[in-house]
Amino acid sequence: AQDYKADIKVLDGSGMLVGQAAQAYFVWRNKMPEILPVVKALKSGELK
């Protein structure tokens, strides 16, 4: 097998998780929460 080196961007799905949670929150509360601060906090390790 050959060793291939590629510039591949990998996504962990945390943005989608937070986005789906925000949509569910909107259904229950009729208010759309901020998504970006939560994604940043999740990725920085602030949220565990």
N, C-alpha and C positions, 0 to 999 in steps of 0.2 A: 504494500500500500504506500502511496506517495503521501508525503507530509505537505499539506496545503496550508498556507498562511493567508488568511483573509481578514479584511477589516469588517468584522461583523458586529452589528449593534444588537445587544441582547436586552430584552425587556422582561421585567419580573412580574408584570401584571398588577402591581400595586395601584397604579393609576386607574385601571379598570375597576378594581375592587372598590376604591374610594368613590369613583364615579357612580357605580351601581348603588352603593350605600347612600350616596347623596340623592339619587333618584327615589329610593325607598323613603328617605326622610321627607322628600317633597310630597310624596303621596300621602303620608300621614300628617304632616304639619302645614302643607300648602306654602312652604317657604324653601327656596333652594339655598343650601348652605354653601360656603366657600369651599372649593375643592383643593386648590393649589397649596394653601398652608398645611392642610392635612397630609397631602402627598409628601411635601417637603419634610414635615415632622416625622413621618413614617420612615422615609429613606435615611434621615439623619440619625435614627435610632432613638429619637426623643420619645416616640411611642413604641411600646413593646407589647 
